[in-house]
Amino acid sequence: MKRINIDYAGNHYSVGGRDVDELQKEIETIVRSGEPGWLIVNHGEGVPQQARLLITPGVALALLPVDDGGQA
């Protein structure tokens, strides 16, 4: 997996070097805890800047895996 694109509140972010199932479990753990939690992601093109998304129950987000075609 090259990266995972994230759609959060109509804005686009990404995470690199992570497995989509692992990231999904991290988000589920935050939501199940009942306490807000922060997810560190990248924002922007070219040289991405770090951003933090607040994850709470009811927040809408989508994980969109981008396949690297099997390349390392």
N, C-alpha and C positions, 0 to 999 in steps of 0.2 A: 504494500500500500504506500503510495507516494505521499498522499495527504488526505485529510478529511475536511470537506467544506461544511460549514455550519451556517444555517439560516436561523437567525435569532432576531425576533422583533423586526423583521423586514430588512435587516442588515446582514452582510455577508462577512464571515470570518473563516479561518482555517486553522488546522492543527497538522503538524508534520511529524512523521516518524512514530505514529501511534497506530495501534490496531483498533478498528472501529468497534469491535465487541468489548474491548477493554475500556474504551472511552464511554460507551453506552453504560457499562456497569458502574463506572465512576459517577456518571450523572444520576443513575438510578439510586445509588447509595446516598447521594446528597438529598434527593427528593424523599426517600424513605425515612431519612433521619428526622424530617420535620423541621430542620433548621436550614436557613439559607446557607449556600456555599458558593465559592468562586471557582470558575473554570478558566484557566489561563489559555488564551488563544492568540492567533495573529490577526492583524487587521491591516489592509492596504496592499497595494501592488508594488512590485520591485523589491524594495527593502521594507518588509513588513514590520509593523510596530506591535509590541505586546499589548494586549487588551485583556480585561477580566470581565467575564460574563457572570452576573448574579443568577444563580440557579435556585429556584424556589418551586414548591408545588404549584402547578397550573401554568408555569411558564411554557410558552410554545417555542420549540426549536426542532430543527431537522438536521440529521447527520447524513451527509452525502459523500460516500467514499469515492475517491478518484483512483481508479486502477492504473498502475504504472506499466501495464502490459507485461508483467513478469520480469521487468528489468530490476537489477539490484541498485 
